[in-house]
């Protein structure tokens, strides 16, 4: 450690005494490693939260993040831009890495086929290594292992009989995902790459709150360990192997107020994680919050350390120039720089990626364009990463759940609740899958509800219902960067929310009503929801106290039926006062 501290003495003025980010405008630290034969530069290209977004259909970054509103995204452009960046550095001097959520929550083209298209596209663009994220566990640990190792889906089989799914060419890392039966990590904890004559060690982790974000049954065989403790242990293990240049890939992040290349007021939990993680770690590449930033935080020794994130969906790329001393193997942090690039659609498409998209569209085309309903105005579900607000689409999906759980043969639900994070798309007028303006295509329904949940109906008292609504706000470490998680409510159910009130009393007393009648705290109500919430997902543990649980249809099939039986849909008005 003495060497690492000594080499940073010249930039002591940048060190911060508290967990506060250094504002940046695209780059951090000093000059490049030119003219010194003992220094080499390793290019690290990184992205996060890809979520199977192969096609170039995404909108620009939020206005505050990109005032120019550049059209970005699409793996055809991402692949070309990565190749261009590698050529600048020399392909032999470059690594491409990711910080999780490469699969899960994906649009129709990938999600319909259990994200095999996403993995194929990532193989094609030359990804080297990635951490797991929470969405890698959407279909459970067994399916994640299949995604890594290959093999046909146990239910749906091989989509191309002459081309069985081959698995990921890159390695997923899961240092803090530990099997309960043997104490070993589910997937490798670390990966060591030799580039330009130096060893670069990668530690990959998901956020420790992952069990609260996925179906509990799918992760029942593993534990999720603390991120800082895990990184510190693995860094020591890498050091014993002679690896001194260490990069953490972590699927956890924060929010900031600047543009995509800045770092203005980055929030918890990444700000605390970055200041607590061992000084042996030289670079932290983060994700989860779908935010772009290039930051510097002081490590526990008081020395500045880069922390980056690259938005989502392949819309941005972080380029880090990691300068390493070949004699010591140590990273020269005072010479290391990072910058975020937009993946603008102003380059040629990679024909190899075009072929991947065409291959899967051959299967998807006849299905995704099938018309299943209509809407007369746009219904927005995009919360731009903010899970603490009410959107029209989450309330509409709650209406659909009530549709699928009401009535004597379905569960007799009187109201329904839906988690905002489970709603992944909007209904907009520009045709998305070849439908006419105002028509709803099957692919759009899939994009809204891609998680294969099951509808559930259960008994809850009025007070249990109140407690569940209070659990929307939980500023606890397990919620990480999203302490507020909104629940959409079905038509007829209303209440008022006071964000200034103490935790546990933010539902305004007496405001809960069902069809204009006050909710009786002692009475029992039938409530429709998804199995994800009923099992306590997103830390809504109040649902687990429900009784007389009854299963229902799969959520996508139910949503399609709702669209078919409710033509000319409009955006619901707000049902929660104060949000």
N, C-alpha and C positions, 0 to 999 in steps of 0.2 A: 504493500500500500504506500510505502514511502515514496516510491518512484512516481506513482500516480498523483500524489499530492504535490510533489516537487515540480512536476512538469506543468502544473496549473497555476503555479505561484504568480505568473505574469498576468493572469486574468482575474486575480482576486477581487478586483473592483466590480466584476459582474456577479459575484456570489451574493446571495440574498440571505438575510437573517431569518426570514419567515417564509412560509409556503406561498409565495407570490410569484407569478410568472413574469418573466421579462418580456415586455411588448416587443414584437418583431414585425417586420414587413417582408417576410419571405425567406430570410436567411439569418442564421445565428453564427456567432463566433468569427474567427479570424481568417488569415490568408490560406490559400491552398498549399499543398505539399510540393511545390515546384523547387527544383534546384538542390534538393537534399537527397542523396542516394540512399539514405537509411529510412526514408519515408515513402510509403506507397499509399495510394488512394483506392479504396474499395467502394464502388458505387452500390448503394442499397436502394432499390426501387420498391416502394411499398404501397399497398392499398388495403382497404378493409370494407366489410359489410357489402360484399358483392351481391349476395342474395339472388343469384341466378339471373341477373339482368343482362341477358345476351343481346337483345335487340335495342336499337337506338331509338327508344320511345320516351326516355325520361326528360323531364323539364330541367331548366337551368337550376343552379343552386339558388337558395333564397336570396332575395334582393340585397339584404344586408351582408351576405357572404360574398356575393358577386354583383356589384352594381352594374356591370356591363351586360349581365344576363346572357352570357355566352351559351350557345347550344352545346351540351356536353353529354357524354355517355355512349354506351354501345361497345360491345367487346371487339367488333371489327376495327374500330378506331383505337381502342385501348391497346390492342395487340400491336398495331402499327406504331403507336406513340412509344410504347415500351421498347420496341426494336430500335427506333430512332434514338432514344435516350441511351440504350446500351451501346449503340454504334459510336456515340460521342465519347464514351468512356473506354470503349473496347469491350467486346462481349465477354472476354476472358476475365475482365476485372469487375464484373457486375453480378449481383444477385437480385432476384425478385422474390419478395416475401409478402405475407398478408397477415392481418390481425383478426381473423375469424369472421363468422357469419358468411361464409362463402356460399353456403346452401341454406335452405329453409326460408320460409316466408317469400318464396320466389314467384315471379309471374308464371302464367300458364305454361309457356313454352318449356320451361325447365321443371317447375313444380309438378306438372301433370305426369312427368316421367321420373318422379322421385329424385330429381336433380342430377340425374346422369348427364343431361346436356350441360349443366353448369360445370361439372368436373371435366368433361371432355373439352370445353372451351378453355378452362384453366390449364389443362395439360397442353393444349395447343399454343397458348401464349407463353409457356415456359416458366410457370411458377415453380419455385424451388422448395419453399417451406411455408407453413402457416400455423398459427395457433388455432385451436378450436374456439368457437364462440358458443353462445347459448343456443343459437338456432341449429348448430350441428347436432343437437340432441333432440330436435323436434320429434323425430320418429324413434327415439331411444338409442341406447348404446349399441345394440346388435346391428341396427341399420347403419350407424356411423362406421362401425368396423367394416361392413360391406362396402360402403362408399370408399373407404381407404383401400381395401384389399381386392375388391372386385367380386364378381359373381352375379347371377341373375336374381331379381327380386323374388322373395319367397312366395308372394301371392300373384303378382302380375307377370312373373317370368322374364324372359328375354324379349326386349322390344325388337331387336334385330337378330333372329336366330343364327345367322351366319357371322354375327359380330357380337358375341357375349360381352357384357360390361366388364372392362378390364381393370377398373379401379383407378385410383389417383396416382399419377406419376410423382407428384409432390408428396411430402410427408406432413401430415397433421401432427402437431405437438399438443400434449395435454398434461403438463407437469403437475397441475393441481387437481386432476381428476383421478382419484385413487380407488382401485377395486377393493371392495369390502372383504373379499375372500382371501386375498393374498397381500394386500398393502402395496401393490405395484400400480404404476400409472396405467390407465386404460390404453393409451397410446404413448409413444416415446416422449419423455420429458424434454429432451434437448436434441439438437442437431448441430454438428460441427462441419462447416464448409471451409475448404482451403482455397483461397482466392489470392492471386498475385503473390503467392509464397507465404501468406499469413493465414492463421486459423481464426475463423469467426464463429463463435458459439452462439446459438439461438436457444432461448428458453421460451416455450409457448404455453399460455394459460388462458382460460376463460375466466369471467368474473365469478367470484365465489357464490353470488346470488343465483346462479343458473338453475338450481332446483326450484326456485320460486317462479321461474319463467317458462318452464316446460311441464309437460305432463309428469307428475310424480312417479307414475308407474314405469316410465321409460328410463328413469335414472335411479331406480331402487337399489341397484347393485353397486353403486359407486358413491363416494363422498367427494365433495368439492372443498378444497382446502384454501386457507388464506393466501392471497396473492403475494403479499410482501414476504411472508415467512417462506413460501415455496420458492420464490425467486432467490432469496438469500441462500437457501440450502443448495439449490441447483447451481448458483454461481460458484459456491465453494467447490462443488463437485467438478465443474468445468475447470476451475483453477488447478485442481489436483491433476487433471489431464494435461496441463500445460497450456490451456486456452485462457488468454488474458484479455482478448477483445470480445466483449459479451454484449449481446443485444437481446432485450426482452420484447416479445410479441405478446401483447396483453389485450384481451377483448374487454376492455373497460375504458371509460373516458370521462369527458366533461363537456361543458358548453362554454362558448365564448362569444363576445359581442363584436369582434372585429371582422374583417374580410378573410377570405380563405387562406391567405398567407400570413395572417397575424395571430396574435395571442393576447387578447384583451379580456382579463378577468376570468380565466378558465376556472370552472367550478370543480367541486368535489365530484367523485372521489379521486380522480386522477391526480389532482394537485397534491393531495396528501400521500397517495401511493408513491408519487415521484420523489417526494422528499424523505420517505422512509426506506426505500429500497436501497440495498447495499451499494456503496460506492464502486464495488467491483463491476456493476452494470454500467455500460458506457452510453447506451442509447435505449430509449423506450418508445416503441411503436404501438400506438393504441387504436381503439375502435369503439364500437357499441353505440355511441351516441349519434353517429352519422354526421359528426361535425368535422370540419377541416381546421387545423391549426398547426403552427410551428412554434414551439415554446422552449424556454429554458427554465429549469427549476434547480435549486441547489440540492445536491445529494446530502446525506448525513454528515459528510466531511466538509460541507460548505462550498463545494465546487460545482459549477454549472454543468447541467446535463440536458441534452436535447430530449424533448417529448413531442411526438408528432402524431397527426391523424389526417386521413385523406378523404373526408366526407363519406360517400357511399355510392353503390351501384356502378363503380368504375367511372365515376364522373371526375375524379381527381387522382393524381399520383404524387406521392412524396419522393423526391430524389435527395438522398443523403450521401454526401461525400465523406466517407469514414476514413480518416487519415490514421495510419498505423505505423508505428516504429518497428521495422523488421528485426532489429536487434533485441528489443525487449518484448515484442508482441503486443504492446500496450497501445490503446487508442489515444491519439493526441487530440483531446477534446477542444483545446484552444484553436485548433486548425480545422476541426470538423464543422461542416455546414449542412443545412437542409433547406429545401425550398419546395413548396407545393405548386404543381402544374395542373391546370385544367386540362381534361381530356376533351379538347374541342374537336368538333367534327369538321375540321379543315384539312385533314390528311386523307390519303387513300385508304380504302378499306383493305384489311388483310384478307386475301382471297381464301386462305385456309379457314378463317373464322366464318366467312360467308358460306362456305361449304358445310360447316357444322350446323349453322342456323338452318340452311336449306334442308339438310338431312332430317332434322327433327321436325321442321315445319311440314314435311311430307306426311308425317304421322299426325301432327296436331291440326293441320289445316281444316280438314272436314269437320272436326269437332268444335274447335274454338270459335268459328264463325257462325255457328248455329244460333238463330235468334230465339230468345226465350222471354222477352218482355220489352217494355218501353218506358221512357221517362220524358217529361215535358220541360224539365229544367235540370241544370247540373246539380249533382249531389256530392258534396266534397267530403272525402274521408282522410285526406292527407293532413296530418298534424305537424309535418316538418320536424319530426323527432320529438315534439312536445306531447307527452302522453297525459298531460294534466288538464286538457281542455275538452270541451264538448264539441263534437262534430256532427253534422247532419247524418253522415253515413253510419256512425256507430249507433245512433238512435234508430235508424232505419233497420239495421241488422238486429237490434233488440226487438223491433216490431216483427221481424221475420221469425225470430226464436219464439215469440209469443204465438205466432201463427202455427208453428210446428209443435207447440206444447199445450195449447188451449183445447178445450173440449173433452168430453168424457172418455174418448178413445185415445187421447194423446197425452193426458196427464193432468188436465183441469187447471192449467196455469192461469193465474190472474194477472201476472205481470212478468216481465223478463228483464234480465240484466246481461250486458255484454261488455267485455274488456276492450278498451280502445286499441290496445296493441295488437289485438287479433284481427283488426280491420286494416287491410293493406293497400286499398286502392279507392278511387273515386269513380263516379259515373259522369263522364264529360261528353260534350257533343261531338268533338272531332272523332270520326270513326276509328276504332282501334283494331278491329279484326275483320274489316270488310263489310260490316253492317252499315245500314243507313243511319243518318243523323237521327238521334232520338231512340234508336233501337238498342236493346241490351243483348250483347252476344254472350254465349256460354263462357268464353274466355274471360270476359269482364267479371262474371260472377266468381270464377275461380280466383282471379286476381284479388278480389275482395276477401275471400275466405279460403286461403290455401292450406290450412293446417290439419284438415281431416279430423276435426273434433266431432263429438257426439252430443246431441241435445239431451239434457237431463231436466227432470222436474222434481222438486223436493219441497217439503214443508219447512217454513221458517216463521217464527213469531215476528210480530212487528218490531220488537226490540232487537232480535237477531238481525233483521233487515237493516235497522238503524246502525248496528255495530258494523255490518258489512260496508255500508256507505262511509262510515268513519274510517275504515281501513283504506279508503282511497288515498289518504294522506298518512304516510309512515316514514318519517325522516330517520330511518335506521340503516345501518351499513348494508344489510341485505338488499335494500332497494337501490343502493348505489347512487347513481346520478339522477335517478327518477323517483324522488320521494312521493310525488303525486301521480297516481294512475287512475284515470277517470273510468267510470262504469257508465256505458250507455243505458238508457232506460226506455222501456216501451211506452207507447201511447197510453195516456190515462194516468200514468204515475208521475207525480211531480214532487219536488221538494226545494228548499232553499239552502244555500251553502254560504257560510261565512268564513272566508279564508283568514280573517284576523282573529278568530276565536282560538282558544287553546286546542291542542290536539285531543281528539276524543269527544269534542263538543262542537264540531263545525257544521253538523247538520242542525239547522235552526229548529229549536224545539217547537213541536206542533205543526211544522210545515209539510210533513210527509202526507200526501193524499193519494188515494186511488179512486179515479173517476169522480173527484170532487168530495169524497168522504175521507175525513182524517183517518190515518192509520192507527189502529188500536194496538198499543205495545204488547198487550197480553194475548191478542188474537193470533190465529194461525193463518198463513197465506201460502198458496201454491205458487212457487216461483220457478220460471224456466230460465235455464242458462246453458253453458257448455260444460262438458266433463272436466275440462281444464280448470275452470273456476270451482266447480263442485268439489274437486280434489284438493283445493287450497292453492292453486296456481296464482302467481303474482302476489303471494302473501295475503290473499283474501281467505284467511283461515276460518272466518266466520261461516263460510259455506259448509265446512265439514261438520258443523253441528246440526245440519238439516236432517230431516227424517223422511221416511216413506219415499225414498229415491226411486225414480222410474226413468229408464233409458228411453231414448227416442232415435230419430233418424240421424244420419250423418249431416253435418252442418251445411256443406255445399249443396247436397241434394235438396235440403230444405229451403235454402236460399233460392235455388232455381225454381222450386215450386212456388215460392212467394212471388217472385218476379212474374211467373206465368199467370198467376191468379190476381195480380194487382197491377194492371196496366196504367200507363200514364202517371208514373210516380213523380211526386214532388219532394223537395227537401223538407224534412220535418223542422218545425220551429223548435227553439230551445225549450227543454222541459225542466231545466235546473236553473233556478234563479241564483245569480252570483258567480256563474262560470261563463 
